Amino acid sequence: MENLIFIETGTGLDVHGQDVNIAAERAVLNAIHSNSMPGMRKILPDGDLNKMIVNVKLGLPQDLEKLDQNRIKKLIPYGTVTIEVMDGGMATTSGIFLEEQQDKNDLMYIVNAVVEVGY
């Protein structure tokens, strides 16, 4: 990315089920859900939103290989999206094991997201 315009951060949790995909989706949505970018068309080449480059960086506590990057890419409506996965976040006790919630153990997963936008 030649021109970085802005960076948003977010955090997401999966309290039951130990699914890094759910926690990662929530982290990305937390980073982008309250943004409005009305000036992007004026900044991007040819005013084309699809010329936007979006880098999503995710810090996962474990199960890095289980992340479905296509699920994350679908959350970003425009541009070329890349995903970078790294160790991070946290796996800590939720304080309870609930079999009916598909818990594998008593951990909750916390994922951190950084969403970089530019062109």
C-alpha positions in Angstrom: 0.0 0.0 0.0 1.5 3.3 -1.1 -0.8 5.7 0.6 -2.2 4.8 4.0 -5.3 6.8 4.8 -6.5 5.5 8.1 -6.2 2.7 10.7 -9.0 1.3 12.8 -8.7 -1.2 15.7 -11.2 -3.6 17.3 -11.6 -6.4 19.7 -13.9 -9.5 19.4 -14.7 -12.3 21.7 -16.1 -15.8 21.5 -17.2 -16.6 25.0 -18.5 -20.1 24.2 -17.5 -22.6 21.5 -13.8 -21.6 21.2 -14.2 -20.4 17.5 -11.5 -18.0 16.4 -13.7 -17.2 13.3 -16.5 -15.8 15.4 -14.0 -13.8 17.6 -12.2 -12.5 14.5 -15.4 -11.4 12.7 -16.5 -9.6 15.8 -13.1 -7.8 16.1 -13.2 -6.7 12.5 -16.8 -5.5 12.8 -15.9 -3.7 16.0 -13.1 -1.9 14.1 -15.3 -0.8 11.1 -18.9 -0.7 12.2 -19.0 3.0 13.3 -17.1 4.5 10.4 -18.3 6.6 7.6 -15.9 7.6 4.9 -17.7 10.1 2.7 -14.4 11.6 1.3 -13.0 8.3 0.0 -14.2 8.8 -3.5 -12.3 12.1 -3.6 -9.1 10.5 -2.4 -9.0 7.2 -4.3 -7.7 7.1 -7.9 -10.6 7.7 -10.3 -12.9 7.9 -7.3 -13.2 4.1 -7.5 -13.9 2.4 -4.2 -12.7 -0.9 -5.6 -9.2 0.7 -5.9 -9.1 0.8 -2.1 -6.6 -1.5 -0.4 -7.6 -3.0 2.9 -5.1 -4.9 5.1 -6.7 -6.7 8.0 -4.3 -7.8 10.7 -5.6 -10.3 13.3 -4.0 -11.3 16.5 -5.3 -14.8 17.4 -4.7 -16.5 20.8 -4.6 -20.0 19.2 -6.0 -22.1 16.4 -4.5 -19.8 13.8 -4.8 -22.4 11.2 -8.6 -22.6 11.7 -9.2 -19.0 10.6 -11.4 -18.9 7.5 -10.0 -15.8 5.7 -12.8 -15.7 3.2 -15.3 -15.1 6.1 -13.3 -12.1 7.1 -12.9 -10.8 3.6 -16.7 -10.8 3.1 -17.0 -8.3 5.9 -15.2 -5.6 3.9 -17.6 -4.4 1.1 -15.0 -2.7 -1.2 -11.5 -2.9 -2.4 -8.8 -5.5 -2.4 -8.6 -7.2 1.0 -5.6 -9.0 2.5 -5.5 -10.8 5.8 -2.4 -11.2 8.0 -2.7 -13.6 10.9 -0.3 -13.5 13.9 -0.1 -14.8 17.4 -1.9 -12.4 19.8 -5.1 -11.9 21.6 -5.9 -14.0 24.6 -7.4 -17.3 25.6 -8.7 -17.1 29.2 -11.3 -18.8 31.3 -14.9 -17.9 30.8 -15.5 -19.2 34.2 -18.0 -21.9 33.0 -18.2 -24.9 30.7 -21.5 -25.2 28.9 -21.9 -28.3 26.7 -25.1 -26.9 25.2 -23.1 -24.0 23.9 -20.7 -26.4 22.1 -18.0 -25.6 24.6 -14.9 -27.7 24.1 -13.4 -26.3 27.4 -14.0 -23.3 29.6 -11.9 -20.9 27.5 -13.1 -17.7 25.8 -11.1 -16.4 22.8 -10.3 -12.7 22.4 -9.0 -11.5 19.1 -7.5 -8.1 18.2 -7.9 -6.6 14.8 -6.2 -3.7 12.9 -7.8 -2.6 9.7 -5.6 -0.4 7.5 -7.2 1.4 4.5 -5.4 3.2 1.7 -4.5 2.8 -2.0 
